[in-house]
Amino acid sequence: MNQFEIESHPDFDNHEQVVVRETAGLTAIIAVHNTRLGPAVGGCRMFPYPGLEDALTDVLRLSRGMTYKSALAGLPLGGGKSVIVCHPKTGKTRELLLEMGEFIDSLDGRYVTAEDSGTSVADIAVMGERTRHVSGIANDRFGGDPSPVTAQGVFIGIREAVAYRCQSDLRDIRVAIQGVGNVGYHLARLLVDAGARVTVADISEENLQRARQDLDVDVMDVQGVLEAEVDVLAPLCDGRCH
């Protein structure tokens, strides 16, 4: 993929830097959208994209979103993202993660990564053996698995939106969650505990089995859940990633 193909992509938004690495052991893209406020931060996503074009679409959109997230949070940080074309369940290896760490290090600190869909804190720690430009690996208030905190934020957003629109709390409110992986699972638990009637969908039978076993939820197919007769729809990672 050459620079013209990258810059002519419909989701290219004057990104400062987009770097593609294709080797025998790693196919990945790092996108730095904006560093005006500071180094670009954004997680490293791992997913078996059908092709490099699909991976580019994801990384361009996600990196742009991180710029706005950092700015809205008032952080002295910019926006970036990285994606690895690989199935996180079957293709992830220590060698791949080490090479990704080297790839990140080649940007000399312009981009700092952390865990994301398809990667874990442990994976980022392995990358950290080859670069110091990683975050979230210390097991303290600023590190560790971020999914419960992310789910809490989504839960609060749903709760406040329902209170505004429906003049109601969450009791008996119907919520559909597409993607019940790390974030979706914690979100479903919070909603069930608040009295909501929750329907979940995921392409992973393992994720669905965990939800059925632990939570009082209904299950339906991933595509159908988008048209479910509910009050709130929460699409998390398109049901694909965790």
C-alpha positions as CSV (number, residue, x, y, z in Angstrom):
1,M,0.0,0.0,0.0
2,N,1.6,3.3,-1.1
3,Q,1.2,6.8,0.2
4,F,-1.2,7.8,-2.6
5,E,-3.6,4.9,-1.7
6,I,-3.5,6.0,1.9
7,E,-4.0,9.8,1.3
8,S,-6.8,9.1,-1.3
9,H,-8.7,6.9,1.2
10,P,-12.1,8.5,2.0
11,D,-11.4,8.3,5.7
12,F,-8.0,10.0,5.5
13,D,-8.3,13.3,7.4
14,N,-4.9,15.0,7.1
15,H,-3.4,12.4,9.3
16,E,0.2,13.4,10.2
17,Q,1.6,9.9,9.7
18,V,0.3,6.5,8.5
19,V,2.8,3.7,8.4
20,V,2.2,0.2,7.1
21,R,4.4,-2.8,8.0
22,E,4.1,-6.0,6.0
23,T,6.6,-8.7,6.9
24,A,6.6,-12.5,7.2
25,G,5.6,-12.2,10.8
26,L,3.5,-9.1,11.0
27,T,0.9,-7.1,9.0
28,A,0.0,-3.9,10.8
29,I,-0.8,-0.2,10.4
30,I,-0.1,2.7,12.8
31,A,-2.0,5.9,12.2
32,V,-1.1,9.2,13.9
33,H,-3.9,11.6,13.4
34,N,-2.9,14.7,15.3
35,T,-0.1,15.6,17.9
36,R,-0.9,19.3,18.4
37,L,-1.7,18.7,22.0
38,G,0.9,16.0,22.7
39,P,2.0,12.5,21.7
40,A,-0.7,10.4,19.9
41,V,-2.3,7.8,22.1
42,G,-4.6,5.0,21.2
43,G,-5.0,1.3,21.7
44,C,-3.7,-1.5,19.5
45,R,-6.5,-3.5,17.9
46,M,-6.1,-7.1,16.6
47,F,-8.6,-8.4,14.1
48,P,-8.6,-10.7,11.1
49,Y,-9.5,-8.0,8.6
50,P,-10.5,-9.4,5.1
51,G,-7.8,-7.1,3.6
52,L,-5.4,-4.3,4.2
53,E,-8.0,-1.8,2.9
54,D,-10.4,-2.8,5.7
55,A,-7.6,-2.4,8.3
56,L,-6.8,1.0,6.9
57,T,-10.4,2.1,7.2
58,D,-10.5,1.1,10.8
59,V,-7.2,2.7,11.8
60,L,-8.0,6.0,10.1
61,R,-11.4,6.3,11.8
62,L,-10.2,5.2,15.2
63,S,-7.2,7.4,15.3
64,R,-9.2,10.5,14.4
65,G,-11.7,9.6,17.1
66,M,-8.9,9.4,19.6
67,T,-7.8,13.0,18.8
68,Y,-11.2,14.3,19.8
69,K,-11.4,12.0,22.9
70,S,-8.1,13.3,24.2
71,A,-9.1,16.9,23.5
72,L,-12.5,16.7,25.1
73,A,-10.9,15.1,28.2
74,G,-8.6,18.0,28.4
75,L,-5.5,15.8,28.1
76,P,-2.1,17.0,26.8
77,L,-2.3,14.2,24.2
78,G,-3.1,13.6,20.6
79,G,-4.9,10.9,18.7
80,G,-3.5,7.7,17.2
81,K,-4.3,4.0,16.7
82,S,-2.7,0.8,15.5
83,V,-4.2,-2.3,14.0
84,I,-2.8,-5.8,13.5
85,V,-4.2,-8.0,10.8
86,C,-4.4,-11.3,12.8
87,H,-7.0,-13.5,14.5
88,P,-6.5,-12.9,18.2
89,K,-7.6,-16.4,19.1
90,T,-5.5,-18.4,16.6
91,G,-2.7,-16.2,15.2
92,K,-1.3,-14.3,18.1
93,T,2.3,-15.2,19.0
94,R,5.0,-13.8,21.3
95,E,7.1,-13.1,18.2
96,L,4.4,-11.1,16.5
97,L,3.9,-9.0,19.7
98,L,7.6,-8.3,19.9
99,E,7.8,-7.2,16.3
100,M,4.8,-4.9,16.9
101,G,6.7,-3.4,19.8
102,E,9.6,-2.7,17.5
103,F,7.2,-1.2,15.0
104,I,5.8,1.2,17.6
105,D,9.3,2.1,18.8
106,S,10.2,3.1,15.2
107,L,8.0,6.1,15.6
108,D,10.2,7.5,18.4
109,G,7.4,8.3,20.8
110,R,5.0,10.0,18.5
111,Y,2.6,7.2,19.2
112,V,1.9,5.5,22.5
113,T,-0.3,2.3,22.6
114,A,-2.4,0.4,25.1
115,E,-4.7,-2.6,25.0
116,D,-7.8,-2.7,22.7
117,S,-10.1,-5.2,21.1
118,G,-8.2,-8.4,20.5
119,T,-5.2,-7.5,22.7
120,S,-4.7,-7.7,26.5
121,V,-2.6,-6.0,29.1
122,A,-0.3,-9.0,29.0
123,D,0.1,-8.5,25.2
124,I,1.0,-4.9,25.6
125,A,3.5,-5.8,28.3
126,V,5.2,-8.1,25.7
127,M,5.3,-5.2,23.2
128,G,6.8,-3.2,26.0
129,E,9.9,-5.4,26.0
130,R,10.8,-3.7,22.7
131,T,9.5,-0.2,23.3
132,R,8.8,2.1,26.3
133,H,6.0,3.8,24.4
134,V,3.2,1.7,26.0
135,S,0.7,2.5,28.7
136,G,-1.8,0.8,31.0
137,I,0.3,-2.2,31.9
138,A,0.8,-1.3,35.6
139,N,-1.8,-2.8,37.9
140,D,-2.9,0.4,39.5
141,R,-5.6,3.0,39.0
142,F,-4.1,4.1,35.7
143,G,-3.5,0.5,34.4
144,G,-4.8,-3.0,34.1
145,D,-7.9,-4.1,32.2
146,P,-9.9,-1.0,31.2
147,S,-13.0,-2.8,30.2
148,P,-15.0,-2.5,33.5
149,V,-14.4,1.3,33.5
150,T,-15.3,1.6,29.8
151,A,-18.5,-0.3,30.5
152,Q,-19.3,2.0,33.5
153,G,-19.0,5.0,31.2
154,V,-21.4,3.5,28.6
155,F,-23.8,2.5,31.4
156,I,-23.9,6.0,32.8
157,G,-24.5,7.4,29.3
158,I,-27.4,5.0,28.8
159,R,-28.9,5.7,32.2
160,E,-28.8,9.5,31.7
161,A,-30.2,9.2,28.1
162,V,-33.1,7.1,29.3
163,A,-33.8,9.5,32.2
164,Y,-33.8,12.4,29.7
165,R,-35.8,10.8,26.9
166,C,-38.1,8.4,28.8
167,Q,-38.3,10.2,32.1
168,S,-37.6,6.8,33.7
169,D,-34.9,4.8,35.5
170,L,-33.6,1.6,33.9
171,R,-36.2,-0.8,35.4
172,D,-37.8,-2.8,32.6
173,I,-36.1,-0.7,29.9
174,R,-35.2,-3.0,27.0
175,V,-31.6,-2.9,25.9
176,A,-29.9,-4.8,23.1
177,I,-26.1,-5.2,23.2
178,Q,-24.3,-6.3,20.0
179,G,-21.0,-7.6,21.1
180,V,-20.8,-9.1,24.6
181,G,-17.0,-9.4,25.0
182,N,-15.0,-7.7,27.6
183,V,-16.9,-4.3,27.6
184,G,-20.2,-5.7,26.6
185,Y,-20.2,-8.4,29.3
186,H,-19.6,-5.8,32.1
187,L,-22.2,-3.5,30.6
188,A,-24.8,-6.3,30.5
189,R,-24.1,-7.0,34.2
190,L,-24.6,-3.4,35.2
191,L,-27.8,-3.1,33.2
192,V,-29.2,-6.3,34.6
193,D,-28.4,-5.2,38.1
194,A,-30.2,-1.9,37.4
195,G,-33.4,-3.8,36.4
196,A,-33.1,-3.6,32.6
197,R,-34.3,-6.3,30.3
198,V,-31.2,-7.2,28.3
199,T,-30.7,-9.0,24.9
200,V,-27.2,-9.8,23.7
201,A,-25.6,-11.0,20.5
202,D,-22.1,-12.0,19.5
203,I,-20.4,-14.1,16.9
204,S,-18.4,-15.8,19.6
205,E,-20.2,-18.7,21.1
206,E,-17.8,-18.6,24.0
207,N,-18.9,-15.0,24.8
208,L,-22.5,-16.0,24.6
209,Q,-22.1,-19.0,26.8
210,R,-20.5,-16.8,29.5
211,A,-23.3,-14.3,29.3
212,R,-26.0,-17.1,29.5
213,Q,-24.3,-18.7,32.4
214,D,-23.6,-15.6,34.5
215,L,-26.4,-13.1,33.6
216,D,-30.2,-13.0,33.2
217,V,-30.1,-12.1,29.5
218,D,-31.8,-13.2,26.2
219,V,-29.7,-14.1,23.2
220,M,-30.3,-13.4,19.5
221,D,-28.2,-13.4,16.3
222,V,-25.8,-10.5,15.6
223,Q,-27.6,-9.1,12.5
224,G,-31.0,-9.4,14.0
225,V,-30.1,-7.5,17.1
226,L,-29.8,-4.3,15.2
227,E,-33.5,-4.4,14.4
228,A,-34.6,-5.7,17.8
229,E,-37.7,-4.0,19.3
230,V,-35.9,-2.3,22.2
231,D,-35.6,1.1,23.8
232,V,-31.7,1.2,23.6
233,L,-29.2,-0.3,21.2
234,A,-25.6,-0.6,22.3
235,P,-23.4,-1.8,19.4
236,L,-20.0,-2.6,20.9
237,C,-17.2,-3.5,18.3
238,D,-19.9,-4.8,15.9
239,G,-20.0,-8.0,17.9
240,R,-16.7,-9.1,16.4
241,C,-13.7,-8.5,18.5
242,H,-13.4,-9.8,22.0
